[in-house]
Amino acid sequence: MDNHTLSQWVGNVVSAGAIITSFLGVLPVLGAIIAIVWYAIQIRESKTYQDWRAGRRQRKLAHLRAQVLLLEASLRLEPPTSTLPPTVDPDA
C-alpha cells in the first residue's frame, strides 16, 4: 500500500462512506453499488491478486505441459497405422 495516490485514498474513503451510509439508509443503493465496483477494481489491480493470478497461471501451464508430454509419449508407444486408401490394381 506504499504506492497509493491521493485519488485512490479519496476513492477508498468515499466508497467506504457510501457503503456505510447506504446501510444506514442515508444514501441510495446506487452509491453502495458504485463503491463495491470501486473496491473490486482496487482488489483486481492489487499486487497480491496479480501475484496470485500469475502463480495460478503458471501451475495451469505446468499441468497442461505434463498432459502434452503424456499424450506425446502414448502416441510414440502406439504402432503406426496407415491412413492411406487401399490401392486399386488397374489391370484387374
C-alpha positions in Angstrom: 0.0 0.0 0.0 3.0 2.3 -0.3 2.2 3.3 -3.9 -1.4 4.7 -3.3 -2.1 8.1 -4.8 -4.3 10.7 -3.4 -7.1 9.8 -5.7 -7.0 6.2 -4.6 -7.2 7.3 -0.9 -10.1 9.6 -1.6 -11.9 6.9 -3.6 -11.4 4.4 -0.8 -12.8 6.8 1.9 -15.7 7.9 -0.3 -16.5 4.3 -1.1 -16.4 3.2 2.5 -18.6 6.1 3.4 -21.1 5.3 0.7 -21.4 1.7 1.8 -21.9 2.6 5.5 -24.4 5.3 4.7 -26.4 3.1 2.4 -26.7 0.5 5.2 -27.9 3.3 7.4 -30.4 4.3 4.7 -29.0 7.8 4.1 -27.8 7.2 0.5 -29.5 5.2 -2.2 -28.3 1.7 -3.1 -26.6 3.1 -6.2 -23.9 4.7 -4.1 -23.1 1.3 -2.5 -23.0 -0.4 -5.9 -20.5 2.2 -7.2 -18.4 1.7 -4.0 -18.4 -2.1 -4.4 -17.3 -1.7 -8.0 -14.5 0.6 -6.9 -13.3 -1.9 -4.4 -13.5 -4.7 -6.9 -11.3 -2.7 -9.3 -8.9 -1.9 -6.4 -8.6 -5.6 -5.5 -8.1 -6.7 -9.0 -5.3 -4.2 -9.5 -3.5 -5.1 -6.3 -0.1 -6.8 -6.3 -1.4 -9.6 -4.2 -4.1 -10.5 -6.6 -1.8 -10.1 -9.6 0.8 -12.4 -8.0 -1.9 -15.0 -7.1 -3.2 -15.0 -10.7 0.3 -15.3 -12.1 1.1 -18.3 -9.9 -2.2 -19.9 -10.8 -1.5 -19.4 -14.5 2.0 -21.0 -14.0 0.5 -24.0 -12.3 -2.1 -24.4 -15.0 0.6 -24.2 -17.8 2.8 -26.8 -16.0 -0.2 -29.1 -15.7 -1.0 -28.7 -19.4 2.7 -29.3 -20.4 2.6 -32.5 -18.4 -0.6 -33.6 -20.2 1.1 -32.9 -23.6 4.1 -34.9 -22.6 1.9 -37.9 -21.6 -0.1 -37.7 -24.9 3.1 -37.5 -27.0 4.5 -40.5 -25.1 1.4 -42.5 -25.7 1.5 -41.7 -29.4 5.1 -42.9 -29.6 4.1 -46.2 -28.0 1.2 -47.0 -30.3 2.1 -48.8 -33.5 1.8 -46.6 -36.6 -1.4 -47.0 -38.5 -1.8 -46.5 -42.2 -4.2 -43.8 -43.3 -3.6 -44.3 -47.0 -6.6 -45.6 -49.0 -6.1 -49.1 -50.5 -4.5 -49.2 -53.9 -6.5 -50.4 -56.8 -4.8 -52.5 -59.5 -5.8 -51.0 -62.9 -5.1 -54.3 -64.7 -7.6 -56.3 -62.7 
